[in-house]
């Protein structure tokens, strides 16, 4: 029987690769895979138990409730948005998510806030700050360019937000030369 399974903490291309390899090794019939979702042809009752075991072994988990699936979908859409720089957000974040999720933003936002204890906007800021850290550590761009890539109105806005989120200014973070990044699946 063909089934979609929604996966928590599946936030990057390496996550996809790990699950692809593990499922192939266990002879699962993988029909589709993307961030946060896999489609399998489940043949036997114990296949779901084996799937849960594979997921847990690799730091993932199944999401059964539609509400939690929606919250995870929001996270995945925001992570995908930050994958391609420069950030292309010509409209409000709320409009972007309404289009991606096909749901009214106010309801999605309320559910997200209740479930995660943080607003979608605040979560997105945290994701952007992690991207800033990544870009600083890669040393390809200066602070102004990083701000432009992430759609900050100016360097001062980026600097204030970075200091507010991390407790350290951009220059000090760069000079520390150590990885203080938070994995995307651990943000909140």
N, C-alpha and C positions, 0 to 999 in steps of 0.2 A: 504494500500500500504506500503510495507516494504521500509524504508529509513534509511540511515546513516546520523547522525547529528554530526558535529564536534563542540566541546565545548571548549571555552576559559577558562582558569584558573582552569581546573580540573587537579590537580597536585599530589593528594595523595589518599591513600585508603579510607580515611574519606570522600573525595569528592565523590568517587564512592558510598559509603554507603548512604550518604545524598541523592544523586540523585536516587538511587534504592528505598529508602524509599518513597521519594516524588512522584516518578512516579507510584509506586505501590498504594499509597494512592489515586491517581487520576485515577486509573484503566487504566493506559497505558499498552500496551502489549510490555514489554521490552524483546527484543530478545538477545541482547548482550550489554555488557558495559565494557569499559576499559578506562584507562586514556585518556582523550581528545576525546572520541568517544562513541556514543551510537547508537544502531540500534533498531528502533521501528517499530511496525506495526501501521501506522497512518490510522485511519478509517474515521474520519470526518475532515472537513476543519478547524474547530475551535481547533482541537487537536494541531496544530502547534502553535497557539496563546497561548494555555494553557501551552505548553512546554516552550515557550519563557518566560512566566510569572514565571513558576517554576524556570527556570534557573536564571533569574534576581533577584528573591527573595533570592536566595542562593549565589549570587555573581559570577555567571557564565554568559556566553553569547554565542549565536550561532555564528559560524564562517561560513560565506557564500562563501567568495572568496577562490579559490584554492590556491592563493599565501599565504594568511594568514593561511590557513589550513596547508600548508607545514611548515611555520614558527613555528606554534604551535606543529607540529609533531616533529620538531627538538628539541624543548624544552622538550617535553615528553620523547623522546628517551634519552636525557641527564639526565633527572631526574631519569628515570628507571635505567640507568647505575650506578648511585650513590646509588641506593637502596641496592644493594648487595655488601657488603664489605668482603674481600679486593677488591678494584677496579680492574677489570680484563680488562685492556686495553693494550694488547700486541702489538697492531698495532696503527698507527696514528689515531687520532680522525677523521680526514677527511675520511680515509678508513672505519672506523667503521660506520660513518654516511652514506657513499655511499652504504654500504651493507644493512643497516637498512632501508634506504629510497628508495633504488633502483633509485637513481638519481645522476647525476654528481655533485660532491661536489662544484666545482667552481661556478656553477650557484646557487646552494642552498645557499652557503656562501654569494654571492653577494646580493641575495634577502633578506636574514636574516639581513645583515648589513644595507641595505637601509630601510627595514621595521622597524627594532628595534633600529637603531642608535648605534649598538655595534656589534663587530664581534662574531661569534660563539665561538671562543676560549676564548674571554674575558667573555662571558656569562657563559661558562663552569667553568672558574676560580671563578666567583662569586658564582656559585652553590657549588663548592668544599669548598669555604670559609664558606658558610652557614653550610655545613656538618661538617667542623672542629668545628664551634661554637657548634653545636649539640653534637658532641662527647666530647668536653671539658665540657659542662654542664652536660652530663651523668656521667662524672668522672670514666669511665671504663678503659680508656687508658691514657698513658702518651703521651707527644708530639711526641716522636720518633715513638711510635706505631701508632699514628694518621697519621703521615707522611707516614708510610709504608702502612697503610690501604688505603690511598688515592693516592698511587703511586708517591709520591714525591721522587726525587732522594736522598734528604737528608733533615735533620731538618732545615738547614740554608735556603734552597729553600722555604720550608713551612713558616718559620718565616718571610722572606722578603715579600713573597706574601701576607701573612696575614696582616702584618703591612701596606703594600701598599694599600690593599683593605679597611681596617678598621680604619687605623690611630692609632692603638694601638698594642702593642706587645702581644704575646700569654700569657705570665705570667700575665701581667696586666689584660687582658681579663678574665683569670681564677679567679683572686683574686677579681674582681668586683662582682662576683656572682649574676649578674642580666641578664635577658634575653634580649640581644640586637640583636636577630636574625631577619632577614627579611623573611617574608613569601615567599615561592617559586613563588607564582603567582604575587609577587610585585617586583621581581628582574628585573632590567633594569632601 
